[in-house]
């Protein structure tokens, strides 16, 4: 393999290439060579962890970690716009080691956003204004989030089309996956809402109604999710996945996030081997005492999450069979044990 000026100039069988006399030779025996990887969902400046106030050095440490692990491109799915853009500018200027970065800046969420730093939108005009403002600030795309009201969401979709800007991210709670696809959302993250959209919500309400009034919320939620997943409409699911594929919409399942959360285990040797490489504040965040995803979880909630992971794995298989473009995203940042 001959590399000149940072690009592959030629590939040939062993002994078939004559490199320049001054070329740096890298012995490849016992090694392997692959294209640079992309991680399509990352949060090195994760708003989830802002409450712990990590240092600038800790946040920027992800830039080195990406490259050291072969990740040469990332899609930053939410963080401080000024900070992430600064990293990109430094990387492009050769002042910092790091991957190619595409970024959205702040999350665009509902009137009471889930995370700090988000753009709050309640009305259609709020949504249109958010798109115009973020485009003016140089974002590569708009990240829509879970609590967006319908009016704001569809206004964002319209304004993005008018501005020639992509919008990607969560399927909001108030919108179905099919509606998001038809609105032009370019990617769907985390398989959100599918169990409610494809499962039997009447069966879920019936299951909840059979429980005693004093049943804890976690156990009631577990029974409802289980009932929905026991009655998934296979024909409706197949039609949806084929529709997603036909529209050219990509899906980032990020099942890793759900799995590490559902079977959280700091003693797992694979986790223990990787954790020391994480910046200290992020490493400490991966504990049940501190992490917002792990605090005060009832056993029923854990069981529910484990059942959902099994459903998500089936969804990924069926989406693949339907021809859906699937993207790899670790959601590294504030999510525990996601490297």
C-alpha positions as CSV (number, residue, x, y, z in Angstrom):
1,X,0.0,0.0,0.0
2,X,1.5,3.4,-1.0
3,X,0.3,6.5,0.8
4,X,1.3,9.9,-0.5
5,X,0.1,13.3,0.9
6,X,-2.3,11.6,3.2
7,X,-4.1,9.6,0.5
8,X,-3.8,6.0,-0.8
9,X,-1.9,6.3,-4.0
10,X,-1.7,2.7,-5.0
11,X,-2.5,-0.9,-3.8
12,X,-0.8,-3.9,-5.2
13,X,0.4,-7.5,-4.5
14,X,3.5,-7.9,-2.3
15,X,6.6,-6.8,-4.3
16,X,4.6,-5.2,-7.1
17,X,5.0,-1.5,-6.0
18,X,8.2,0.5,-6.1
19,X,8.0,3.2,-3.4
20,X,10.1,6.3,-3.5
21,X,13.6,5.8,-2.0
22,X,12.8,8.2,0.8
23,X,9.5,6.6,1.7
24,X,8.8,5.6,5.3
25,X,8.3,1.8,5.4
26,X,5.9,0.3,7.9
27,X,6.2,-3.4,8.4
28,X,2.8,-5.0,8.3
29,X,3.6,-8.6,9.2
30,X,1.1,-9.9,11.9
31,X,-1.0,-6.8,11.6
32,X,-4.1,-5.8,9.6
33,X,-5.2,-2.7,7.8
34,X,-8.8,-1.4,7.6
35,X,-10.4,1.8,6.5
36,X,-10.9,4.5,9.1
37,X,-14.1,3.8,11.1
38,X,-17.0,6.2,11.7
39,X,-18.9,6.4,15.0
40,X,-22.2,7.9,14.0
41,X,-23.5,8.8,17.5
42,X,-21.1,10.3,20.0
43,X,-21.3,12.9,22.8
44,X,-17.7,13.8,24.0
45,X,-19.3,16.9,25.5
46,X,-22.4,15.2,26.8
47,X,-24.9,17.5,28.4
48,X,-25.9,14.6,30.6
49,X,-22.5,14.9,32.4
50,X,-22.3,18.7,32.6
51,X,-23.6,18.5,36.2
52,X,-20.3,16.9,37.1
53,X,-18.3,19.7,35.4
54,X,-15.6,17.7,33.6
55,X,-12.5,19.7,32.7
56,X,-11.8,20.9,29.2
57,X,-8.9,18.4,29.0
58,X,-11.2,15.5,30.0
59,X,-13.8,16.4,27.3
60,X,-11.1,16.8,24.6
61,X,-9.5,13.5,25.6
62,X,-12.1,11.8,23.5
63,X,-10.5,13.2,20.4
64,X,-7.3,11.2,21.1
65,X,-9.3,8.1,22.1
66,X,-11.3,8.1,18.8
67,X,-8.2,8.1,16.7
68,X,-6.3,5.6,18.8
69,X,-9.2,3.2,18.3
70,X,-9.4,3.7,14.6
71,X,-12.4,6.0,14.6
72,X,-11.4,8.7,12.1
73,X,-14.9,10.3,11.7
74,X,-17.7,11.0,14.2
75,X,-21.2,12.5,14.1
76,X,-21.4,14.6,17.3
77,X,-25.1,14.3,18.4
78,X,-25.3,17.0,20.9
79,X,-22.9,19.2,22.9
80,X,-21.8,22.8,23.4
81,X,-21.6,24.2,19.8
82,X,-18.7,26.5,20.5
83,X,-16.6,23.8,22.1
84,X,-17.2,21.1,19.5
85,X,-16.7,23.6,16.6
86,X,-13.5,24.6,18.3
87,X,-12.2,21.0,18.3
88,X,-13.1,20.7,14.7
89,X,-11.3,23.9,13.8
90,X,-8.2,22.8,15.7
91,X,-8.2,19.3,14.1
92,X,-8.6,20.8,10.6
93,X,-5.8,23.3,11.2
94,X,-3.5,20.4,12.4
95,X,-3.3,21.8,15.9
96,X,-5.0,18.8,17.5
97,X,-5.2,15.1,16.9
98,X,-8.8,14.0,16.2
99,X,-11.4,12.6,13.8
100,X,-13.4,14.4,11.2
101,X,-16.4,15.9,13.0
102,X,-19.9,16.5,11.9
103,X,-22.0,18.3,14.6
104,X,-25.4,19.6,15.4
105,X,-24.7,21.8,18.4
106,X,-27.5,21.8,21.0
107,X,-30.4,19.4,21.0
108,X,-33.7,20.9,19.8
109,X,-36.2,19.7,22.3
110,X,-39.6,20.6,23.8
111,X,-40.5,23.6,26.0
112,X,-39.1,21.8,29.1
113,X,-36.0,20.2,27.6
114,X,-34.6,16.9,29.0
115,X,-31.0,18.1,29.1
116,X,-29.2,21.4,29.8
117,X,-28.1,23.5,26.9
118,X,-31.0,22.5,24.6
119,X,-33.0,24.8,22.4
120,X,-36.5,24.8,23.9
121,X,-39.4,24.8,21.3
122,X,-43.1,24.9,22.0
123,X,-44.6,26.4,18.9
124,X,-44.1,26.0,15.1
125,X,-42.4,29.4,15.0
126,X,-40.0,28.3,17.8
127,X,-39.0,25.4,15.6
128,X,-38.5,27.5,12.5
129,X,-36.5,30.0,14.4
130,X,-34.3,27.3,15.9
131,X,-33.4,26.0,12.5
132,X,-32.5,29.4,11.1
133,X,-30.4,30.3,14.2
134,X,-28.5,27.1,14.2
135,X,-27.8,27.2,10.5
136,X,-26.4,30.7,10.9
137,X,-24.1,29.3,13.6
138,X,-22.7,26.8,11.2
139,X,-24.1,23.4,12.3
140,X,-24.0,20.5,9.8
141,X,-27.5,19.3,10.7
142,X,-30.3,19.7,13.3
143,X,-30.8,17.2,16.1
144,X,-34.4,16.8,17.1
145,X,-35.2,15.3,20.5
146,X,-37.8,13.4,22.4
147,X,-40.0,16.1,24.0
148,X,-40.7,18.2,20.8
149,X,-44.4,18.9,20.3
150,X,-45.9,17.9,17.0
151,X,-46.3,21.5,15.7
152,X,-42.7,22.4,16.4
153,X,-41.4,19.1,15.0
154,X,-43.2,19.4,11.6
155,X,-42.3,23.1,11.4
156,X,-38.6,22.1,11.9
157,X,-39.0,19.6,9.1
158,X,-40.4,22.2,6.7
159,X,-37.8,24.8,7.7
160,X,-35.0,22.3,7.2
161,X,-36.2,21.6,3.7
162,X,-36.4,25.4,3.0
163,X,-32.9,25.9,4.3
164,X,-31.4,22.9,2.7
165,X,-30.4,21.4,6.0
166,X,-30.7,17.8,7.3
167,X,-32.5,17.0,10.5
168,X,-31.7,13.8,12.4
169,X,-32.0,12.3,15.8
170,X,-34.7,11.0,18.1
171,X,-38.2,10.3,17.0
172,X,-40.2,12.5,19.4
173,X,-42.7,10.9,21.7
174,X,-45.5,12.8,20.0
175,X,-44.5,11.5,16.5
176,X,-44.5,8.0,15.0
177,X,-41.5,6.5,13.2
178,X,-43.6,6.5,10.0
179,X,-44.5,10.1,10.4
180,X,-40.8,11.0,11.0
181,X,-39.8,9.1,7.8
182,X,-42.4,10.9,5.8
183,X,-41.4,14.3,7.2
184,X,-37.9,13.8,5.8
185,X,-35.9,13.0,9.0
186,X,-32.6,11.7,7.7
187,X,-31.8,9.3,10.5
188,X,-33.7,7.6,13.4
189,X,-31.7,7.0,16.6
190,X,-32.1,4.3,19.2
191,X,-35.2,2.5,17.8
192,X,-37.3,4.8,19.9
193,X,-41.0,4.3,20.1
194,X,-41.1,1.1,18.0
195,X,-42.5,-1.1,20.8
196,X,-45.4,1.3,21.2
197,X,-45.9,1.8,17.5
198,X,-45.9,-1.9,16.6
199,X,-47.2,-3.5,19.8
200,X,-50.7,-3.7,21.0
201,X,-51.4,-0.8,23.3
202,X,-54.9,-2.1,24.1
203,X,-53.2,-5.3,25.5
204,X,-50.9,-3.1,27.5
205,X,-53.7,-1.2,29.1
206,X,-55.5,-4.4,29.8
207,X,-52.5,-5.9,31.5
208,X,-52.1,-2.8,33.6
209,X,-55.8,-2.9,34.5
210,X,-55.4,-6.4,35.9
211,X,-52.8,-5.3,38.5
212,X,-53.8,-4.2,42.0
213,X,-54.0,-0.4,42.5
214,X,-51.0,-0.5,44.8
215,X,-48.7,-2.0,42.2
216,X,-45.5,0.1,41.9
217,X,-45.1,2.1,38.7
218,X,-42.0,0.1,37.7
219,X,-43.9,-3.2,37.8
220,X,-46.9,-1.7,36.0
221,X,-44.6,-0.4,33.3
222,X,-43.0,-3.8,33.0
223,X,-46.4,-5.5,32.5
224,X,-47.4,-3.0,29.9
225,X,-44.2,-3.3,27.9
226,X,-44.3,-7.1,28.1
227,X,-47.9,-7.1,26.8
228,X,-47.0,-4.8,23.9
229,X,-44.1,-7.0,22.9
230,X,-46.2,-10.1,23.2
231,X,-48.5,-8.7,20.5
232,X,-46.2,-7.0,18.0
233,X,-47.9,-6.7,14.5
234,X,-45.4,-8.5,12.3
235,X,-47.0,-7.3,9.1
236,X,-47.1,-3.7,10.2
237,X,-43.4,-3.9,11.3
238,X,-42.3,-5.4,7.9
239,X,-44.2,-2.7,6.0
240,X,-42.6,0.1,8.2
241,X,-39.1,-1.3,7.7
242,X,-39.6,-1.5,4.0
243,X,-40.9,2.1,4.0
244,X,-37.9,3.3,5.9
245,X,-35.6,1.5,3.3
246,X,-37.6,2.9,0.4
247,X,-37.3,6.5,1.7
248,X,-33.5,6.1,2.1
249,X,-33.7,6.9,5.9
250,X,-30.8,5.5,8.0
251,X,-31.2,4.0,11.4
252,X,-28.7,4.0,14.3
253,X,-29.9,1.2,16.6
254,X,-27.2,1.8,19.3
255,X,-28.3,-1.5,20.9
256,X,-25.0,-1.3,22.8
257,X,-26.5,1.5,25.0
258,X,-29.6,-0.5,25.9
259,X,-27.6,-3.6,26.6
260,X,-24.9,-2.0,28.8
261,X,-27.7,-0.3,30.7
262,X,-29.9,-3.4,31.1
263,X,-27.0,-5.7,32.1
264,X,-24.8,-3.1,33.8
265,X,-21.7,-4.9,35.3
266,X,-18.6,-3.0,36.3
267,X,-16.9,-6.3,37.1
268,X,-17.1,-7.6,33.5
269,X,-13.5,-8.1,32.4
270,X,-14.1,-6.4,29.1
271,X,-15.5,-3.3,30.9
272,X,-12.8,-3.3,33.5
273,X,-10.2,-3.3,30.8
274,X,-11.6,-0.3,29.0
275,X,-12.8,1.9,31.8
276,X,-9.3,3.1,32.9
277,X,-8.9,4.8,29.5
278,X,-11.9,7.0,30.0
279,X,-11.4,10.5,31.5
280,X,-11.8,10.4,35.3
281,X,-15.1,12.3,35.5
282,X,-16.6,10.2,32.8
283,X,-15.2,7.0,34.4
284,X,-16.8,8.0,37.8
285,X,-20.1,8.8,36.1
286,X,-20.3,5.1,35.1
287,X,-21.5,4.1,38.6
288,X,-25.0,3.4,39.9
289,X,-24.5,6.0,42.6
290,X,-23.9,8.8,40.1
291,X,-25.3,8.0,36.7
292,X,-28.7,9.3,35.9
293,X,-29.5,6.2,33.9
294,X,-28.7,3.9,36.8
295,X,-29.9,5.7,39.9
296,X,-32.6,4.1,42.1
297,X,-33.6,1.5,39.5
298,X,-36.3,-1.0,40.6
299,X,-35.7,-4.7,39.6
300,X,-38.8,-4.5,37.4
301,X,-37.3,-1.7,35.4
302,X,-34.1,-3.7,34.8
303,X,-36.2,-6.7,33.6
304,X,-38.2,-4.5,31.3
305,X,-35.0,-3.1,29.7
306,X,-33.6,-6.6,29.2
307,X,-36.8,-7.6,27.5
308,X,-36.6,-4.6,25.2
309,X,-33.0,-5.4,24.2
310,X,-34.2,-8.8,22.9
311,X,-36.9,-7.0,20.9
312,X,-34.4,-4.5,19.5
313,X,-32.1,-7.3,18.3
314,X,-35.0,-8.8,16.4
315,X,-35.8,-5.3,15.0
316,X,-32.2,-4.9,13.7
317,X,-32.3,-8.3,12.0
318,X,-35.7,-7.5,10.4
319,X,-34.6,-4.0,9.3
320,X,-31.5,-5.5,7.7
321,X,-33.6,-8.0,5.9
322,X,-35.8,-5.2,4.6
323,X,-32.8,-3.3,3.3
324,X,-32.7,-0.5,5.8
325,X,-29.3,1.4,6.0
326,X,-28.0,0.7,9.5
327,X,-25.3,2.9,11.1
328,X,-23.0,2.1,14.0
329,X,-23.2,4.5,16.9
330,X,-21.8,3.9,20.4
331,X,-23.4,6.9,22.1
332,X,-20.2,7.3,24.0
333,X,-20.0,10.1,26.5
334,X,-22.5,10.1,29.4
335,X,-23.9,6.6,28.8
336,X,-22.3,4.1,31.2
337,X,-19.8,1.6,29.8
338,X,-20.3,2.7,26.1
339,X,-16.8,3.0,24.7
